[in-house]
């Protein structure tokens, strides 16, 4: 019973937060994206945040869309079916491609191409040619497909 109540409250909180980010701050966030409550989205230039469908952003992440020291307000994009791990920092003006997995704790300072895994500080590509489904779940290739 407590689990049902907890889940209902969680859904209500997530819905209210989505409404605030999308309609009050005017962020471009897909209804099909999941952004943890602990994520910090740049409210200095909120219209510069773009999150596509099927994206999951884990707790502790910071997504910037401005650089105070250079006086820049820019757009930051996260492509479809990507997973952004816990405590990732995405710098302003970055474009993360479709079907990308960003490892926990990474600092993304350069654009990331489609279908790859990046990790580290600064984030570097550690694997290319991956495919993901909703929320950046990696699709494992069948062993029989590779043997012929």
C-alpha positions as CSV (number, residue, x, y, z in Angstrom):
1,X,0.0,0.0,0.0
2,X,2.8,2.4,0.9
3,X,4.5,1.6,-2.4
4,X,1.4,2.6,-4.3
5,X,1.1,5.9,-2.4
6,X,4.8,6.6,-2.9
7,X,4.5,6.0,-6.7
8,X,1.4,8.1,-7.0
9,X,3.1,11.0,-5.2
10,X,6.2,10.6,-7.3
11,X,4.2,10.8,-10.5
12,X,2.4,13.9,-9.3
13,X,5.7,15.6,-8.4
14,X,7.3,14.7,-11.8
15,X,4.2,16.0,-13.6
16,X,4.3,19.3,-11.7
17,X,8.0,19.7,-12.3
18,X,7.5,19.0,-16.0
19,X,4.8,21.6,-16.2
20,X,7.0,24.2,-14.5
21,X,10.0,23.5,-16.7
22,X,8.1,23.3,-20.0
23,X,5.5,26.0,-19.6
24,X,6.9,28.5,-17.0
25,X,10.6,28.3,-17.9
26,X,9.8,27.5,-21.6
27,X,12.4,24.7,-21.8
28,X,12.1,22.4,-24.8
29,X,11.6,19.1,-23.0
30,X,9.8,16.2,-24.6
31,X,6.9,14.7,-22.6
32,X,8.5,11.3,-23.2
33,X,11.8,12.3,-21.5
34,X,12.6,11.5,-17.9
35,X,14.5,14.0,-15.8
36,X,15.3,13.0,-12.2
37,X,14.3,15.5,-9.5
38,X,17.9,16.0,-8.5
39,X,18.9,17.4,-12.0
40,X,19.9,21.0,-12.2
41,X,18.8,22.7,-15.4
42,X,20.2,26.2,-16.3
43,X,17.5,28.7,-15.5
44,X,19.6,31.7,-16.6
45,X,18.8,30.8,-20.2
46,X,16.0,28.2,-19.9
47,X,14.9,28.4,-23.5
48,X,18.3,27.0,-24.5
49,X,17.7,23.6,-22.9
50,X,16.5,21.0,-25.5
51,X,15.8,17.4,-24.4
52,X,14.3,14.9,-27.0
53,X,12.0,12.0,-26.5
54,X,13.2,8.8,-24.8
55,X,16.0,10.6,-22.9
56,X,16.8,9.7,-19.3
57,X,18.8,12.2,-17.2
58,X,19.9,10.7,-13.9
59,X,20.2,12.6,-10.5
60,X,22.9,15.1,-9.9
61,X,23.4,16.2,-13.5
62,X,23.9,19.8,-14.4
63,X,23.0,21.0,-17.8
64,X,24.2,24.5,-18.8
65,X,22.9,26.8,-21.5
66,X,24.9,29.9,-20.6
67,X,28.5,30.9,-19.8
68,X,28.6,33.9,-17.5
69,X,32.4,34.5,-17.9
70,X,32.1,34.9,-21.7
71,X,28.6,36.4,-21.6
72,X,27.2,33.7,-23.9
73,X,23.7,32.4,-23.9
74,X,23.4,29.3,-26.2
75,X,21.4,26.2,-26.9
76,X,22.3,22.8,-25.4
77,X,20.8,19.7,-27.0
78,X,20.3,16.1,-25.9
79,X,19.2,13.7,-28.8
80,X,16.6,10.9,-28.7
81,X,17.0,7.7,-26.7
82,X,20.1,8.9,-24.8
83,X,21.1,8.2,-21.2
84,X,22.9,10.8,-19.2
85,X,24.5,9.1,-16.1
86,X,24.5,10.5,-12.5
87,X,26.5,13.6,-11.8
88,X,27.3,14.4,-15.4
89,X,28.0,18.1,-16.3
90,X,27.1,19.2,-19.8
91,X,28.6,22.5,-20.8
92,X,26.7,25.2,-22.7
93,X,26.3,24.9,-26.4
94,X,26.9,21.1,-26.5
95,X,25.0,18.9,-28.9
96,X,24.7,15.3,-27.7
97,X,23.6,13.0,-30.6
98,X,20.9,10.4,-30.8
99,X,21.3,7.0,-28.9
100,X,24.2,8.2,-26.8
101,X,25.2,6.9,-23.3
102,X,27.2,9.4,-21.1
103,X,29.0,7.7,-18.2
104,X,28.4,8.9,-14.7
105,X,30.6,11.8,-13.6
106,X,31.6,12.8,-17.1
107,X,32.1,16.4,-18.1
108,X,30.9,16.9,-21.6
109,X,32.9,19.8,-23.2
110,X,32.6,18.9,-26.9
111,X,29.8,17.7,-29.1
112,X,29.0,14.0,-29.1
113,X,28.2,12.1,-32.3
114,X,25.3,9.7,-32.6
115,X,25.4,6.0,-31.4
116,X,28.4,6.1,-29.0
117,X,29.3,5.9,-25.3
118,X,31.4,8.7,-23.7
119,X,32.9,8.9,-20.3
120,X,35.6,10.8,-18.3
121,X,36.7,14.3,-17.7
122,X,36.7,15.6,-20.3
123,X,34.3,13.1,-21.9
124,X,35.9,11.0,-24.6
125,X,34.3,8.4,-26.9
126,X,35.0,4.9,-25.5
127,X,32.7,2.9,-27.8
128,X,31.1,3.7,-31.2
129,X,28.3,2.0,-33.2
130,X,26.0,1.2,-30.3
131,X,22.2,1.2,-30.5
132,X,19.8,2.1,-27.7
133,X,16.1,2.0,-27.0
134,X,14.0,4.3,-24.9
135,X,15.9,5.9,-22.0
136,X,19.3,4.9,-23.5
137,X,19.1,1.2,-22.8
138,X,21.8,-0.4,-24.8
139,X,20.6,-3.1,-27.3
140,X,22.8,-6.1,-27.1
141,X,23.5,-7.8,-30.4
142,X,22.6,-11.5,-30.7
143,X,25.7,-13.7,-30.8
144,X,24.3,-15.6,-33.7
145,X,24.1,-12.4,-35.8
146,X,27.8,-11.8,-35.6
147,X,28.8,-15.4,-36.5
148,X,28.6,-16.4,-40.2
